Amino acid sequence: MFPSGISGNQESGGSRLMTPARDRVSAPSKGRILVVDDETEIRESLEALLDLEGYQVDQAVNAFEGERKLESRAYDLVLLDLMMPEKSGMEMLRDVRDRDRHTPIFMITAYGTLEAAVQAVKLGANDYLAKPWDNEKLLIEIERVISGQRLIDENTQLKRALKQRYSFPNIVGKSDRMLRVLDLVTQVATSRSTILITGETGTGKELIAKAIHANSPRVDHAFVAVNSGSLPTDLLESTLFGHVKGAFTSAIHNKKGAFEVANKGTIFFDEVGTIGAETQSKLLRVIQEKEFTPLGSNEVLKVDVRILAATNADLRKMVEERKFREDLYYRLNVININLPPLRDRREDIPLLIQHFLEKFSKENEKFLDDNQRSVLRFEPEAMQLLLDHTWPGNVRELENVVERAVVLASTQVIPLDVLPDYLLHAGGIRLRRSENGALPPDASLFEIVADFERRTIVEQLERFNWSQTDAAEALRVPLSTLNQKIKRLNIDVKRRGEKA
């Protein structure tokens, strides 16, 4: 039944051939195996043996056909002959392992040597079998490797699922809109699809792009960000595609472009709407053909990158105005992730504030407890102002405000006057008052409360002959808190004390 190249374990082999076909048809497949061998008898015999065990088997007559089949579908295992015409099994093994470290590969040969076995294992073969082999042992080893790989895959998928759902440390939010965004990121991260991330300036588009890359199979390769809007056309093309020495006046040596650096990884285009028409055309070609030519070169380079793009512009409107290529727009906008502005997810503001307090306290090594947690907090008035602000600059603006507050803070409670003037003015707060402290006719609630607070503190200071220590004791507040309020409310303690 089996050719001389395969061990005739006749009892086991014969009993397997007697397995009723109806039983095998109803059984689920144990896996799909690709047999690559130039000998017809070997291929067909292996297929018969494996089919009886419940495996699905595909055949390839040479290395080229084998590689094409591996590119077209996934296999649980490959049985690869070492000696084949035109391209050897060792050459195919090396080429396959350049792009696939995952699929188990068994090398099979009638010319087994120790040197060849060592080389095959170094190149990534999982096993090395010399003809004739024992069918029982071969089947046992195949089942062991496939079962082991599936267990690894299941664990990897479980870890990846948990990681995708819970490991977005720099993306903070519990609002429904942000949770929907994170759910979408989790869904699309493992795909190969091009993604367009849209949203106002400062909403965190690059953070989302990095989260997609970090939770994708490409995580072990480069993430390359290109700010399209900050580069002129000629420099942008050199940045993207690289150049060879002498391509232009300042090209004194060869330079790899972003696409080459990001090969097998991810490239992120920020402000993609600012790319010029000529560069748009070249970018479209890379997406479609997966190849490009460095500036000044005639060599076409193949590339495997995932493309993520971001914009705060309305690309659809730009297409209508013929400022952006329609075909490129649809190539980029395969999946759209739209980030909401901060004003539409205000419930996330306290979480973001705490996140940034932790971040900048650690960076500045100040106001940390024994567990390296920040002890800083904003006083109620300041916190309310942060909650009420419209944040036109979104999360980035909030981050800058909190960083400033941490740097300027002198006590654990951050006072109102540490906030930038534009924020205070936008909230209707006027710290500078007239000499008698009179309020303007259009005073805000903050001003009314501050005025009452100011008059109360002045009364207590006058009562105790401008002793801040005695006034603080009477008001039942720490002296440091009273001093902060005196400063914020513009109470001139020194001058009034001299008059007394």
C-alpha positions, 0 to 999 in steps of 0.5 A, a space after each residue: 500500500 505504501 511505497 518503499 520510501 515510507 515505512 511499511 508498518 503494515 499492521 497499523 497501516 492496514 488497520 487504518 485503511 480498514 476504517 469505514 469511510 462513513 465514520 471518517 466523513 462524520 468526524 471533524 477535521 483534526 487539522 489541515 496539512 500541506 505536503 510539499 514533495 516532487 514525488 507523486 507516490 510520496 504525496 499520495 501515500 502521505 495524503 492517504 495516511 493522514 486522511 485516514 486519521 481525519 486530517 485535511 491534506 493539500 498537495 504541492 509538487 514543488 517549493 513554488 506551489 507550496 509557498 503560494 498555497 501557504 500564502 493563500 491559506 493557513 495550515 496546521 503543519 507542513 511536511 516538506 521534502 528536502 531534495 526538490 528540483 529548481 528550489 530545495 526544501 531548505 531554501 523554501 524553509 528559509 523563505 517561509 520562516 522569513 515571514 512565518 515563524 508560527 506554522 510547524 514544519 517537518 522536513 522529510 528526506 531520503 538523504 538524512 545527514 546530521 549536518 542537514 538536520 542541524 541546518 534545518 533546525 537552525 532555519 526553523 524546522 520543528 522536526 527532521 525525518 529521514 526516509 523510511 519513517 515509522 507511520 505510527 511515530 509520524 502520526 503521534 508526532 504530528 498530533 503532538 505538535 498540532 495539539 501543542 500549537 493549538 494550546 499555545 494559540 488558544 492561550 495567546 488569543 486569550 491573553 490578547 483578548 484580555 490585553 486588548 480590553 484592559 491594557 490601554 494605559 494611556 487612553 483614559 475614559 469610562 464614558 459610553 462613547 470612549 468605551 465604544 471606541 475602545 471596543 472598536 479598537 479591540 475588534 480591529 487591532 488584529 486585522 490587516 485593514 487600513 484605518 482612518 482615525 478622525 477627530 478634533 485636534 488634541 483628542 488622542 488620535 496618535 494614542 489610538 493608533 499606538 494602541 492598535 499597533 500594540 495590540 496587533 500581531 505586528 507589535 514586535 515590529 516598528 511603529 513609525 509616525 509621520 507628521 504629514 503637515 510639518 514637512 514640505 513635499 520633497 522632504 515628505 517623499 524622502 521621509 516616506 520612500 527614502 533616497 539613494 546617495 546623489 538623488 538631490 544636492 544634500 543626499 550625501 548617503 543612502 537613507 531608508 524611508 519610513 516605509 522601509 523602516 516600518 516593514 512588517 510593522 505599522 506606519 501612521 500618517 498624522 494630518 494625512 489631509 495635508 499631503 500634496 497631490 503628487 505624494 497622494 498618487 505615490 501613497 496610493 500606489 504603495 497601498 495598492 501594489 505594496 511596493 515603492 521606489 526610493 528617490 533617485 533609484 530604479 530599484 522597486 522595493 516590496 513592503 508589508 506595512 499596515 497603514 493607519 491615518 489620522 486627520 482633523 479635516 473633513 476628507 469627504 469634503 476635500 474630495 468633493 472640492 478635489 483637494 484629496 484623491 477620492 480613490 485614496 480616501 476610500 483606500 484609507 477609510 476602510 474602517 473609521 474610528 471617530 474620537 469624540 471631543 472632550 466636551 462631549 464626554 465630560 464624565 471622563 474629565 476627573 479620570 483624566 485629571 487624576 491620570 495626569 496628576 499621577 503622570 506629572 507627579 512622577 515625572 517631577 518627583 514631587 508630591 508622591 506618597 510611599 507607594 509612589 502615588 500622587 497626593 495632589 488634588 485641586 481645591 473644589 473651586 479649581 476642580 469645578 472650573 476644570 469641569 466646566 471648561 469647554 476644552 477646545 484643545 481637548 485632552 491635550 489642552 487638559 494635559 498641559 493645564 495639569 502639567 503646569 499645575 503640578 510644576 507650580 504647586 507648592 502644597 498638596 491642594 492646588 489652588 485656583 490661581 495656579 490655573 492659567 489666566 485664559 482659563 480663569 477669564 473663560 470661567 468668568 473669574 477676575 482675580 484682580 479687584 478694585 481697592 474696595 473689593 467691589 464686584 462687577 455688575 455681571 459677577 459670576 457665581 465664582 466671583 460672588 463666592 470669592 467675594 464672600 470668602 474675601 470679606 470673611 478672611 479680611 474681617 478675621 485678619 482685622 480682628 486679630 490685628 492681621 495675624 494670619 496664624 490667629 486668623 487661620 485658627 479662628 477660621 479652623 483652616 491650616 495656615 498654608 490654606 489661608 495663605 493660598 486664599 489670601 494670595 488668590 483673593 489678592 488680599 494685601 496683608 503686608 500693606 494693611 498690617 502696616 496701617 494697623 
